[in-house]
Amino acid sequence: MFAVIRTGGKQYKVAKDDVLSVAKLTGDVGAKVKLDVLMLGGDKPKTGAPLVAGASVEAEIVEHGRGEKVVAFKKKRRKNTHRKRGSRAHFTKVKITDIHAG
């Protein structure tokens, strides 16, 4: 069985024991979180409008961190103009512990 979850404005297809990096979530390492379920897959798929009623995905927070540096460099040739901006997005690594169909 798999599920499609929504967190941080993105959607992820997950199964039990998957480990994935998502946008930063609140909570300490080892804490349990519940995530929104948009779709349940398997023998009898269920879709929500927008969420599947009674379904939930439990995940455990494994670690918090910051991603790789992303540099946006823009330059206009022969104008002596350039702009350099960088960022490192915060992330949370979670492990999917259980999928409840509801």
VOPAGU-2260 file (C-alpha; in pm, 1 decimal, decimal comma):
REM VOPAGU-2260
SITE   aa  ch    i         X         Y         Z
SITE  MET   A    0       0,0       0,0       0,0
SITE  PHE   A    1     118,3     351,2     -74,7
SITE  ALA   A    2     -13,4     699,0      -9,1
SITE  VAL   A    3      23,5    1042,3    -162,6
SITE  ILE   A    4      79,6    1301,3     110,6
SITE  ARG   A    5      90,5    1680,2     114,5
SITE  THR   A    6     341,1    1879,9     317,7
SITE  GLY   A    7     526,9    2203,2     257,2
SITE  GLY   A    8     322,9    2281,6     -54,2
SITE  LYS   A    9     445,9    1965,4    -228,9
SITE  GLN   A   10     315,3    1613,8    -280,7
SITE  TYR   A   11     507,9    1293,4    -214,0
SITE  LYS   A   12     432,1     928,4    -290,7
SITE  VAL   A   13     529,2     727,4      17,3
SITE  ALA   A   14     516,7     369,9     145,2
SITE  LYS   A   15     591,1     223,3     487,0
SITE  ASP   A   16     957,3     257,7     601,8
SITE  ASP   A   17    1038,6     523,4     339,4
SITE  VAL   A   18    1276,2     802,6     443,7
SITE  LEU   A   19    1238,2    1137,1     268,8
SITE  SER   A   20    1337,8    1500,2     306,7
SITE  VAL   A   21    1054,7    1752,1     328,2
SITE  ALA   A   22    1031,1    2123,3     406,3
SITE  LYS   A   23    1100,6    2203,6     770,4
SITE  LEU   A   24     845,0    2066,5    1017,5
SITE  THR   A   25     805,5    2168,0    1380,5
SITE  GLY   A   26     899,6    1909,3    1639,8
SITE  ASP   A   27    1202,0    1748,7    1800,0
SITE  VAL   A   28    1399,5    1454,8    1666,2
SITE  GLY   A   29    1211,5    1135,7    1748,7
SITE  ALA   A   30     871,6    1307,2    1762,4
SITE  LYS   A   31     575,6    1163,4    1570,7
SITE  VAL   A   32     387,0    1374,0    1315,7
SITE  LYS   A   33      67,3    1311,9    1118,2
SITE  LEU   A   34      54,7    1412,1     752,6
SITE  ASP   A   35    -237,4    1492,0     520,2
SITE  VAL   A   36    -337,3    1212,5     279,6
SITE  LEU   A   37    -450,7    1306,0     -71,6
SITE  MET   A   38    -470,3     952,3    -211,2
SITE  LEU   A   39    -440,0     591,2     -97,0
SITE  GLY   A   40    -318,3     335,3    -347,6
SITE  GLY   A   41    -310,8     -40,8    -359,0
SITE  ASP   A   42    -580,8    -298,0    -443,0
SITE  LYS   A   43    -864,9     -48,5    -396,6
SITE  PRO   A   44    -739,8     308,6    -453,6
SITE  LYS   A   45    -913,8     595,1    -274,2
SITE  THR   A   46    -890,2     958,0    -372,7
SITE  GLY   A   47    -986,4    1254,2    -160,0
SITE  ALA   A   48   -1150,3    1583,5    -233,9
SITE  PRO   A   49    -895,2    1714,2    -136,1
SITE  LEU   A   50    -819,1    1482,3     161,4
SITE  VAL   A   51    -916,9    1119,0     217,3
SITE  ALA   A   52   -1158,8    1111,6     513,2
SITE  GLY   A   53   -1023,9     920,6     812,0
SITE  ALA   A   54    -688,6     837,3     650,6
SITE  SER   A   55    -356,8     942,9     799,3
SITE  VAL   A   56      13,4     880,9     762,1
SITE  GLU   A   57     232,4     868,2    1071,1
SITE  ALA   A   58     595,9     968,0    1041,4
SITE  GLU   A   59     887,9     999,1    1280,7
SITE  ILE   A   60    1129,9    1291,6    1260,2
SITE  VAL   A   61    1480,1    1156,2    1198,4
SITE  GLU   A   62    1680,0    1479,7    1168,9
SITE  HIS   A   63    1670,4    1850,5    1089,1
SITE  GLY   A   64    1921,9    2019,2     861,8
SITE  ARG   A   65    1997,6    2261,5     584,6
SITE  GLY   A   66    2024,8    2172,2     218,3
SITE  GLU   A   67    2295,5    2248,5     -32,0
SITE  LYS   A   68    2362,6    2610,4    -121,9
SITE  VAL   A   69    2175,7    2730,8    -429,1
SITE  VAL   A   70    2333,0    3030,6    -602,0
SITE  ALA   A   71    2140,6    3254,2    -843,4
SITE  PHE   A   72    2387,0    3465,2   -1042,0
SITE  LYS   A   73    2259,0    3710,9   -1300,3
SITE  LYS   A   74    2486,5    3918,1   -1521,4
SITE  LYS   A   75    2432,1    4164,2   -1801,0
SITE  ARG   A   76    2728,4    4167,8   -2032,5
SITE  ARG   A   77    2913,1    4492,3   -2103,9
SITE  LYS   A   78    2701,1    4678,3   -1847,0
SITE  ASN   A   79    2921,2    4615,7   -1539,2
SITE  THR   A   80    2610,7    4477,3   -1367,0
SITE  HIS   A   81    2564,6    4154,9   -1179,7
SITE  ARG   A   82    2356,5    4019,3    -891,3
SITE  LYS   A   83    2445,0    3720,2    -677,6
SITE  ARG   A   84    2199,6    3567,5    -431,4
SITE  GLY   A   85    2229,0    3243,9    -240,3
SITE  SER   A   86    2014,4    3040,1      -6,3
SITE  ARG   A   87    2015,3    2715,1     190,7
SITE  ALA   A   88    1669,3    2575,2     252,5
SITE  HIS   A   89    1588,7    2410,7     587,5
SITE  PHE   A   90    1464,6    2051,7     568,3
SITE  THR   A   91    1337,4    1774,7     792,7
SITE  LYS   A   92    1412,7    1410,6     723,9
SITE  VAL   A   93    1118,6    1187,6     817,6
SITE  LYS   A   94    1064,1     810,2     823,5
SITE  ILE   A   95     715,9     682,6     740,0
SITE  THR   A   96     611,6     447,3    1021,4
SITE  ASP   A   97     248,4     365,0     939,8
SITE  ILE   A   98     -30,9     427,6     689,4
SITE  HIS   A   99    -387,8     418,5     825,5
SITE  ALA   A  100    -665,0     375,2     568,0
SITE  GLY   A  101    -935,5     487,2     810,5
